Amino acid sequence: MPGAPETARDGQAALVEAITEAVREGDDRTIRRLLARFAELASIADLYALRDSLDTARPAGAHGQG
């Protein structure tokens, strides 16, 4: 199926966005649920994308706080 990898990437991108939003809102229960789902799908490259997405979601100086 030629479109499957692209569709999977779109789904992962949506999942990263949802995780980022849950982090912004401080919704721990949702964060845990979404991270569990992400862990089922993620590759090492995806973990770096998640880190970068979360870094851009935090205000300057907020790294390491949580």
C-alpha positions as CSV (number, residue, x, y, z in Angstrom):
1,M,0.0,0.0,0.0
2,P,1.9,3.1,-1.2
3,G,0.0,5.6,0.9
4,A,0.2,3.8,4.2
5,P,3.6,5.1,5.5
6,E,2.5,8.7,4.7
7,T,-0.8,8.1,6.5
8,A,1.0,6.7,9.5
9,R,3.3,9.7,9.6
10,D,0.2,12.0,9.5
11,G,-1.3,10.0,12.4
12,Q,1.9,10.3,14.3
13,A,2.1,14.0,13.7
14,A,-1.4,14.4,15.0
15,L,-0.5,12.4,18.0
16,V,2.6,14.6,18.7
17,E,0.4,17.6,18.5
18,A,-2.1,16.1,20.9
19,I,0.7,15.3,23.4
20,T,2.1,18.8,23.0
21,E,-1.4,20.3,23.8
22,A,-1.8,18.0,26.8
23,V,1.6,19.2,28.1
24,R,0.6,22.8,27.7
25,E,-2.7,22.1,29.6
26,G,-0.9,20.1,32.3
27,D,-3.3,17.2,31.7
28,D,-1.3,14.3,33.2
29,R,-3.9,11.6,32.6
30,T,-4.1,12.5,28.9
31,I,-0.3,12.8,28.6
32,R,0.2,9.3,30.0
33,R,-2.5,7.8,27.7
34,L,-1.1,9.6,24.6
35,L,2.5,8.6,25.5
36,A,1.5,5.0,25.8
37,R,0.0,5.2,22.3
38,F,3.0,7.0,21.0
39,A,5.3,4.3,22.4
40,E,3.4,1.7,20.4
41,L,4.1,3.5,17.2
42,A,7.3,5.5,17.7
43,S,10.7,5.0,16.2
44,I,13.9,6.7,17.6
45,A,13.5,9.5,15.0
46,D,10.0,10.1,16.3
47,L,11.3,10.6,19.8
48,Y,13.5,13.4,18.6
49,A,10.6,15.0,16.8
50,L,8.5,14.8,20.0
51,R,11.4,16.4,22.0
52,D,11.7,19.2,19.4
53,S,7.9,19.8,19.4
54,L,7.8,20.0,23.2
55,D,10.8,22.3,23.2
56,T,9.0,24.8,21.0
57,A,5.8,24.6,23.1
58,R,7.6,25.7,26.3
59,P,8.3,29.3,27.1
60,A,11.9,30.3,27.2
61,G,13.6,29.3,30.4
62,A,11.1,26.6,31.3
63,H,13.3,23.7,30.2
64,G,13.7,21.0,32.9
65,Q,10.6,22.2,34.7
66,G,7.4,20.2,34.8
